[in-house]
Amino acid sequence: MSGTAFRSGADRSYPLPHAGPDARSTESLVTSVAGVLVGYGYPRPDSSSDRAALKSALRAFLCNPYNPLESRI
């Protein structure tokens, strides 16, 4: 499977089904992910708009409220 191919919904782990606010989505998470990106050579997201974009991207990947996965039952 190529890196750009999408797996079927039954095989996916992310995004998580949306069940409201997630207490794990914190500024510490954004800071930690930013640190990992910097460690791989990406520029540090220092501006508030950079941090907001990173937080939005994380939210979309981890728990997209606009496109929840179907029931896993």
N, C-alpha and C positions, 0 to 999 in steps of 0.2 A: 504494500500500500504506500502510495506516495505521501509526502508530508503535507500535501494540500488536499488530499482526499478526505472526505468525511465518512465516519463510520455510521452505521444505521443507529437509530435511537435506542434499540435494544442493547447495543454494545457500549453505549456512551456512559461515562460517569459524570460529565459536566455538560451544560450547566445543571446545577442542582435544582430540583423542583422548588418553586417559589412558595414559601410559607410565611412570608412576612419578613420583618427586619432580622438580620443575622448579627448576633452579638460578636461574632468572630471578625466581622468587617470593621476594622478599627484603623485609626491613624498608624498604629504600630505595625499593622499588616502592610500598609502602603509604604512605610519607612523601610521595613524589612525587604520587601520586593524591590524597592528602589536600590537598596544596598547590594542586592544580588545582581541587578542589572549593571550597576557601576562596576562591580567585580568582574563582569564580562566585557567591560570596555565601553559600555553605553554612557552617554552624558548623564550627570546627576540631575534629576528633575527638581530643581530648586524653586522655581516660581510656583505660585499658588495655582496658576492655570495648568502647569505641567502635572502637579500633584493631583489636581481634580481630574485631568484626563487619565492618569494612571489608575486612580480610584474607580473611575467609570469603566475602564477596560477590565479591571479585576472583577467588578460587579457583573459585567456582561458575560465574562467567562465563567465565573463561579456560580452565579445565581441570577439568570436573566428573567426578570419579572414579566417581560413582554412576550417571551417565547418559552413558557415552561414545558418540560418534558411531559409526555403522556404518562399516565399511571403506570407504575412498575409492578402492579399486582399480577 
